[in-house]
Amino acid sequence: MDYAVKEKRRVPVWLLPIIVVALVSFTVIAIFYLPIRFDGFQFDLRFIPLVFLAIRWGWKYGLSALLITSLWRLWMGGIGSVPGVIFGMVFPVLLALLFRKIGKHYQLNSFFVFSLITLCWLFCDVPIIFIVPNGWEIFKDIFFIRYGSFILTGYTLSFFIRQSIKENEWREQLQYYAEHDPLTGLYNLRTFMTNVKNHFSPAKQNYIVMADIDHFKHINDTYGHLSGDAILTQLADVFKNVAAQMTGVNILIGRYGGEEFIFFIEMEEDKDIQSVVTAFQDKVRETPFYLEDTKEKINLTLSFGVCPIENINDLTHSTGKADKCLYRSKNNGRNQISYA
């Protein structure tokens, strides 16, 4: 079952985690070789990319990059390699994952970034006081430059991440509105037809079904167009719920225009199209629909027209035949199903 056009990824789904982890790991390893030098001391910003990877992408990504970069740092050797890995990488990443778990609906706002970076800095630098000779003096000497660098880098990176998230959200919204009917959330006709062509399988039974609300003009004239819109929205939800309960049947639903809807139904040879369409018809009959801003309820009936698709190149022709069947149902008294 599919109601939304899935985003066409330029990168295969299985390859994306590998690319993300590899890029962050490469960045951290490069940081090892490009330390900041200050007044005889040197340090780096290794935990910043790891922390934001864990926050943004979760534990699988964060721990994978942490493992790669930790092994690399240990391989480089040096007297500070083990403390650097434990206090400068492992603890900050675990802290970031804890932040993510506590606040699932987190935002990378100023307070969040400040709290996270400050705690990570404390994990990194406070141990210096206890494990390094003259640790307190060293801590005081490097406090300002270290903490300031972490905060500045953290805020800068979080700004670009927030902008990227917003741009993706805007892009997804624009794509959604370009492909869906704004009132019902169903496919618009253009997207519906495109997806029918993508889903069509000649090895299965394929049908176009047209549906129309009986006496909908009377509803608009009597209760107003806002109530009519409310009913269309509720009806679309009923369609989605019925389709979601179907097994062995693939259903795409679009709004054809006005009070008309269009379905693409694909099923195995042993399935019966009449039982599928009747399920929609019966569910609508037994569902109360509420008018706009009132508790008043009305009942609906639907007329249907059904036509098989023998050849995807004849989709327009099949749609026209289903539409003619629909109007035969309307002319014969409504609340019925006609088949081509």
C-alpha positions in Angstrom: 0.0 0.0 0.0 1.4 3.4 -1.0 -0.2 6.8 -0.5 2.8 9.0 -1.0 5.3 9.2 -3.7 8.5 8.0 -2.2 11.5 10.3 -2.6 13.7 9.2 -5.4 17.1 9.0 -3.8 20.2 9.7 -5.9 22.2 7.5 -3.5 21.0 3.9 -2.8 19.5 3.5 0.6 22.1 0.9 1.7 25.0 3.1 0.6 24.0 6.3 2.4 25.0 5.1 5.9 28.4 4.0 4.6 29.0 7.4 2.9 27.9 9.4 6.0 30.1 7.4 8.4 33.1 7.5 6.0 32.9 11.2 5.6 32.7 12.0 9.3 35.4 9.4 10.1 37.7 11.0 7.4 37.0 14.4 8.9 37.9 13.4 12.4 41.1 11.6 11.3 42.1 14.7 9.3 41.6 16.7 12.5 44.1 14.5 14.3 46.8 15.7 11.9 45.7 19.4 12.0 45.7 20.3 15.7 45.3 23.9 17.0 48.5 25.1 18.5 48.4 27.7 21.4 51.2 28.8 23.7 53.1 25.6 23.6 50.0 23.4 23.8 48.1 21.7 21.0 44.6 20.3 20.8 41.9 19.4 18.3 38.2 19.5 17.9 37.8 15.7 17.3 34.6 15.3 19.3 32.6 17.9 17.5 31.8 16.0 14.3 31.3 12.8 16.2 28.9 14.4 18.7 26.7 16.0 15.9 26.7 12.8 13.9 25.4 10.9 17.0 22.8 13.6 17.6 21.6 13.9 14.1 21.8 10.3 12.9 21.6 8.1 16.0 23.7 5.4 17.7 24.4 3.2 14.6 26.1 6.0 12.8 27.7 7.6 15.9 29.2 4.4 17.3 30.4 3.2 13.9 32.4 6.4 13.3 33.6 6.4 16.9 35.0 2.9 16.4 36.8 3.7 13.2 38.3 7.0 14.5 39.2 5.5 17.9 41.1 2.6 16.3 42.9 5.0 14.1 43.9 7.3 17.0 45.2 4.3 19.0 47.1 3.1 15.9 48.8 6.6 15.8 50.1 5.9 19.3 51.6 8.5 21.7 51.4 9.0 25.4 48.0 10.7 25.2 46.3 8.3 22.8 44.3 6.3 25.3 43.1 9.2 27.5 42.4 11.1 24.3 40.1 8.4 23.0 38.3 7.8 26.3 37.8 11.3 27.4 37.9 13.2 24.1 35.8 10.8 22.0 34.0 8.0 23.8 32.5 10.0 26.6 31.3 12.9 24.4 29.6 10.5 21.9 27.9 8.5 24.7 26.7 11.8 26.2 25.4 12.9 22.9 23.4 9.7 22.5 22.0 10.2 26.0 20.9 13.7 25.1 19.2 12.3 22.0 17.4 9.6 23.9 16.2 11.9 26.7 14.8 14.5 24.2 13.5 12.6 21.1 11.9 15.8 19.8 15.1 17.8 20.4 15.9 21.0 18.5 19.4 22.2 17.9 18.6 25.4 19.7 21.1 27.6 21.5 20.5 26.1 24.9 20.7 22.6 23.7 24.0 23.2 21.8 25.5 25.1 24.8 24.6 22.4 27.3 25.9 19.6 25.1 29.2 21.3 24.2 29.8 22.4 27.7 29.3 19.0 29.2 31.5 17.4 26.5 34.2 20.0 27.2 34.1 19.1 30.9 34.4 15.4 30.1 37.4 16.2 27.9 39.3 18.7 30.1 38.5 18.1 33.7 40.5 14.8 33.7 43.6 16.9 32.8 43.6 18.2 36.4 44.0 14.8 37.8 46.0 12.7 35.3 48.5 15.2 34.1 51.4 16.7 36.2 50.6 20.4 36.9 47.2 19.6 35.6 45.4 22.5 37.3 47.9 25.0 35.8 47.5 23.5 32.3 43.7 23.5 32.7 43.7 27.2 33.5 46.1 28.1 30.7 44.1 26.4 28.0 40.6 26.8 29.4 39.6 29.9 27.4 40.9 28.9 24.0 39.7 25.3 24.3 36.2 26.1 25.5 35.8 29.0 23.2 36.9 26.9 20.2 34.4 24.2 21.1 31.5 26.5 21.6 32.2 28.5 18.4 32.6 25.4 16.3 29.6 23.7 17.8 27.3 26.8 17.2 28.6 27.2 13.6 28.0 23.5 12.8 24.6 23.4 14.4 23.6 26.5 12.4 24.4 24.8 9.1 22.7 21.6 10.2 19.5 23.5 11.1 19.5 25.3 7.8 19.9 22.0 6.0 17.0 20.5 8.0 14.8 23.5 7.1 15.7 23.3 3.4 14.9 19.6 3.3 11.5 20.2 5.1 10.6 23.0 2.6 11.6 20.8 -0.3 9.6 17.9 1.0 6.5 20.2 1.5 6.8 21.6 -2.0 7.1 18.1 -3.5 4.1 17.0 -1.4 1.9 19.9 -2.5 2.9 19.4 -6.1 1.9 15.7 -6.0 -1.2 15.7 -3.8 -4.6 17.2 -3.6 -4.4 19.9 -0.9 -7.8 19.2 0.6 -7.8 15.4 0.9 -4.1 14.5 0.8 -4.7 12.0 -1.9 -2.8 12.0 -5.2 -3.7 14.6 -7.7 -4.6 13.2 -11.1 -1.3 13.8 -12.7 0.7 12.0 -10.0 -1.9 9.3 -9.8 -1.5 8.5 -13.5 2.3 8.5 -13.2 2.2 6.1 -10.3 -0.3 3.8 -12.0 2.2 3.4 -14.9 5.0 2.7 -12.4 3.0 0.1 -10.5 1.3 -1.7 -13.4 2.2 -5.4 -13.7 0.8 -7.3 -16.7 1.1 -10.5 -14.6 -1.6 -9.3 -12.3 -5.2 -8.1 -12.5 -5.3 -4.3 -12.9 -8.3 -2.1 -12.7 -9.3 1.5 -12.8 -12.2 2.4 -10.5 -14.1 5.7 -10.6 -16.2 6.7 -7.6 -18.6 9.6 -7.1 -20.5 10.8 -4.1 -24.2 10.6 -4.6 -26.2 13.9 -4.3 -23.1 15.8 -3.3 -24.4 19.0 -4.9 -27.4 18.8 -2.5 -25.0 18.6 0.4 -23.1 21.7 -0.7 -26.3 23.6 -1.4 -27.9 22.6 2.0 -25.0 22.8 4.4 -22.4 24.9 2.6 -19.1 24.3 0.8 -17.1 24.2 4.1 -19.2 21.2 5.2 -18.7 19.7 1.7 -15.0 20.0 2.1 -15.1 18.5 5.5 -16.9 15.5 4.2 -14.5 15.1 1.3 -11.6 15.0 3.8 -13.3 12.5 6.0 -14.2 10.3 3.0 -10.5 10.3 1.9 -9.6 9.0 5.4 -12.2 6.2 5.1 -10.7 5.2 1.7 -7.2 5.1 3.2 -8.4 3.0 6.2 -10.2 0.5 4.0 -7.2 0.2 1.6 -4.8 -0.3 4.5 -6.8 -3.4 5.7 -6.7 -5.1 2.3 -4.2 -8.0 2.0 -2.8 -9.1 -1.3 -4.1 -6.0 -3.0 -2.2 -2.9 -4.1 -4.3 0.2 -4.1 -3.5 3.8 -5.2 -6.1 6.5 -4.7 -6.4 9.9 -6.2 -8.9 12.8 -6.4 -10.2 13.0 -9.9 -11.9 16.4 -9.3 -14.9 17.7 -7.3 -16.6 14.8 -5.6 -15.1 12.2 -7.9 -12.2 9.9 -6.9 -10.1 7.4 -8.9 -8.6 4.1 -7.8 -6.0 1.9 -9.3 -6.4 -1.7 -7.9 -3.8 -4.4 -8.6 -4.4 -7.9 -7.3 -3.5 -11.5 -7.8 -5.6 -13.7 -10.1 -7.4 -15.4 -7.3 -8.8 -12.1 -5.9 -12.2 -10.7 -6.7 -12.5 -7.1 -7.8 -16.2 -7.0 -6.8 -15.4 -7.8 -3.2 -12.7 -5.1 -3.0 -15.0 -2.4 -4.5 -17.9 -3.5 -2.3 -15.7 -3.2 0.8 -15.3 0.5 0.0 -19.0 0.9 -0.8 -20.1 -0.8 2.4 -17.7 1.1 4.7 -18.9 4.4 3.4 -22.5 3.4 3.9 -22.0 2.6 7.5 -19.7 5.5 8.4 -21.3 8.7 9.8 -19.9 11.9 8.3 -19.8 15.1 10.4 -20.6 18.6 9.1 -18.2 21.5 9.5 -18.2 22.9 13.1 -21.2 20.9 14.2 -22.0 17.5 15.7 -24.7 16.9 13.0 -24.1 13.7 11.1 -25.1 12.6 7.6 -24.7 9.4 5.7 -23.3 9.0 2.2 -23.5 6.6 -0.6 -21.2 6.1 -3.6 -21.6 5.1 -7.2 -18.7 3.2 -8.9 -17.5 2.4 -12.3 -15.0 -0.4 -12.9 -12.8 -1.2 -15.9 -9.9 -3.6 -16.3 -6.6 -2.4 -17.7 -5.4 -4.8 -20.3 -2.6 -2.7 -21.6 -0.9 0.2 -19.7 -0.8 2.1 -23.0 -4.6 2.1 -22.9 -4.8 3.7 -19.5 -6.6 6.8 -20.8 -9.1 4.6 -22.7 -9.7 2.4 -19.6 -10.2 5.5 -17.4 -12.8 6.8 -19.9 -14.6 3.4 -19.9 -14.6 3.4 -16.1 -16.1 6.9 -16.1 -18.9 5.8 -18.5 -19.6 2.9 -16.1 -19.8 5.3 -13.2 -22.4 7.4 -15.0 -24.3 4.3 -15.8 -24.5 3.6 -12.1 -25.6 7.2 -11.5 -28.3 7.0 -14.2 -29.6 3.6 -12.9 -30.4 5.0 -9.5 -27.0 5.6 -7.8 -25.5 3.6 -4.9 -24.3 0.8 -7.1 -21.3 -0.6 -9.0 -21.2 -1.0 -12.8 -18.5 -3.0 -14.6 -17.1 -2.6 -18.1 
